[in-house]
Amino acid sequence: MAEEKNQNKQKIKKPLFMLPSPSNLISLKQYLKRYSKCQPAAFEYLIGSVFSQILYLPFHSKDSEDNTVTHRVIWYGSINKRNKTISKSPFGPDSVCFAYGFYLLIESTLRDGANQWRKEFVESLTHYDNFITNKNVDKKDVYVVLVAPRLHRDTYTGFKQKANEGCNILVLESSCLAKIGDTTKIIPTVRHLDLRHLFNDMVRTLRDSTSFDRFRGDLNKSISGWQKDVLKRERTVFFGLRAYEAIKKAGRNIVGTSDILLKLHRDSKFNHYIKILGGGDLTTYIREGLLTERLAHLISTPSEDVFCRIHSADFRARGLRLIRAVEDVNV
């Protein structure tokens, strides 16, 4: 049996290009080292991939685009698996996100000097006008997103003027994008509507800013405030899922709150969430999460709450019935 497992492990081949994630934005230098000959293209690829994960949409490249998929993220660069190289988008935006009710035109660059605006971002305004005309969409539903490891003052000045003229422009550093990605990874139920509220707030932050330095600080505050609001609003989802997983790992269908807490405190994702949330009544949060999200049945005892977890097939069937009921309303 052990020999068979070892043979199976040997047969598994790692893909040449793993889809990058928000964590690569934190360790950006380490990520870029893998692509010494094509770092600008690799950065484009990373940013497009991160947005697909933030929005929970399929990720396509120029080589794999499927126009029959309505909602997707398409990166217009390409990957040469034989030569293990990545090529930049030849023209237009680097990536386009076709989200639920809005569009993101994404431009990214590793440049951080004065030419960041002139040689990288200034053409994005033409891409914005062309997209609105060609797709015949309302400009209020289209956002231009500019991402760089570090923004230059000229980039801020140029786009602030256009933002004041009514364009939806998001200018952010990669660390800010990492924070948004971290949030949607912790809470997989974040809606596109929630993200659009954030994007609108980021647009207003640029329009209302009075200086470059003030803008950077206010933008970070805006994202942090949104993050905390989302974590509070989706608290029952997070605690429900983490507690459900703890019950499953316990190897029993019926588990008490104390055993659940014991396992949760060993969970790095759980501890990260609690740190952002700022603590609270964890026993109550577990109870609310499991019961509100219909993940368990409560069995009250004199000493503590005891929960019986729902079978995954039962949970899935209920979810599908709820989806059908909502779809029937919208027919």
C-alpha positions, 0 to 999 in steps of 0.5 A, spaced: 500 500 500 505 504 501 509 503 495 503 504 491 502 511 494 509 513 493 508 511 485 502 515 485 506 521 488 511 520 483 506 520 477 504 527 479 507 533 475 507 540 478 504 545 472 509 549 469 506 555 471 502 555 478 496 560 478 499 566 483 495 568 489 494 574 493 500 572 498 505 573 492 503 580 492 506 580 499 513 576 497 513 580 490 521 580 490 521 572 491 515 571 486 519 575 480 525 572 481 522 566 478 521 570 472 528 574 471 527 574 463 519 577 463 518 580 470 513 586 467 509 580 464 509 576 470 507 582 474 501 583 469 499 575 470 499 576 477 495 582 478 490 579 473 490 572 477 489 576 483 483 579 481 480 573 478 480 570 485 478 576 489 472 576 484 471 568 484 471 568 477 474 564 472 481 566 469 483 566 462 489 568 458 489 570 451 491 563 449 485 560 453 479 565 452 472 563 452 467 568 450 461 563 451 463 565 459 459 571 460 463 573 467 470 572 467 477 575 468 481 575 461 488 577 461 491 579 454 498 576 455 500 569 454 504 563 456 509 559 452 510 553 456 515 550 452 520 556 453 517 557 460 516 565 459 510 569 459 509 575 454 505 581 456 499 584 453 500 587 446 495 593 446 489 595 450 488 593 458 492 588 461 486 584 463 479 585 463 474 583 469 467 582 466 464 582 473 456 582 475 454 588 473 460 592 472 467 592 468 474 593 471 480 595 466 486 593 469 493 596 468 499 594 472 506 596 472 513 595 475 515 602 474 516 607 480 519 613 477 516 619 473 515 615 467 510 611 470 504 615 468 507 617 461 509 610 459 505 606 462 498 609 465 496 615 460 494 610 455 489 607 460 484 613 459 484 611 451 482 604 453 477 606 457 473 610 452 474 605 447 471 599 451 465 604 453 464 605 445 465 598 443 461 594 448 456 600 448 456 600 456 454 605 461 461 609 463 458 609 471 459 601 470 466 601 468 472 602 472 479 603 470 484 600 475 491 602 476 496 597 480 503 598 482 508 596 487 509 603 489 505 609 486 509 615 483 506 622 485 505 624 477 500 618 477 496 621 482 496 628 479 494 625 472 488 621 474 486 625 480 484 630 474 480 625 470 477 622 476 474 629 478 471 629 471 467 623 472 471 617 470 471 611 475 479 610 477 482 606 482 489 607 483 492 603 488 499 599 490 500 592 490 499 591 498 492 594 498 490 589 493 493 584 497 489 586 503 483 586 499 485 579 496 486 577 504 479 579 505 475 575 500 480 569 501 478 569 509 470 570 507 469 566 500 461 569 500 463 576 499 459 579 493 461 583 487 456 588 490 460 588 496 466 589 492 463 595 488 461 599 494 469 598 496 471 600 489 466 606 489 469 608 496 476 608 493 474 612 487 471 618 492 477 617 496 481 619 490 476 625 488 476 628 495 484 627 496 488 634 497 495 631 497 498 625 494 501 623 501 494 624 504 491 620 499 495 614 500 493 614 507 486 615 506 486 609 501 489 604 506 484 607 511 478 606 506 480 598 505 481 597 512 474 599 514 471 595 508 475 589 511 472 590 518 465 591 515 465 585 511 468 581 516 463 583 521 457 582 516 459 575 514 461 573 521 456 567 521 459 564 515 466 565 517 465 562 524 460 557 522 465 554 516 471 554 521 466 550 527 464 545 522 471 544 520 473 543 527 467 538 528 469 534 522 476 534 524 474 531 531 472 525 528 465 525 531 458 528 529 456 530 536 462 535 539 461 540 544 463 548 544 470 547 548 472 542 543 471 546 537 474 552 541 480 548 542 481 546 535 480 553 532 485 556 537 490 552 533 487 554 526 492 560 523 486 563 519 481 563 525 487 567 529 488 572 523 481 573 523 480 574 530 486 579 530 482 583 525 475 583 528 478 585 535 476 579 539 469 578 542 464 572 545 467 566 541 462 561 544 456 566 542 459 567 535 460 559 534 453 558 536 450 563 531 455 561 525 453 554 526 445 555 527 444 561 522 448 558 516 444 551 518 451 547 519 449 543 525 443 542 530 444 544 537 443 539 543 443 543 549 446 540 556 447 543 563 454 544 562 455 547 554 452 547 547 453 541 544 452 540 536 451 535 531 453 537 524 449 536 518 451 531 512 454 535 507 449 532 502 443 534 506 447 541 506 448 541 499 441 539 497 438 545 501 442 550 498 440 548 491 433 548 493 434 555 495 438 557 489 432 554 485 427 558 489 431 565 488 432 563 480 424 562 480 423 569 483 427 572 477 424 568 471 
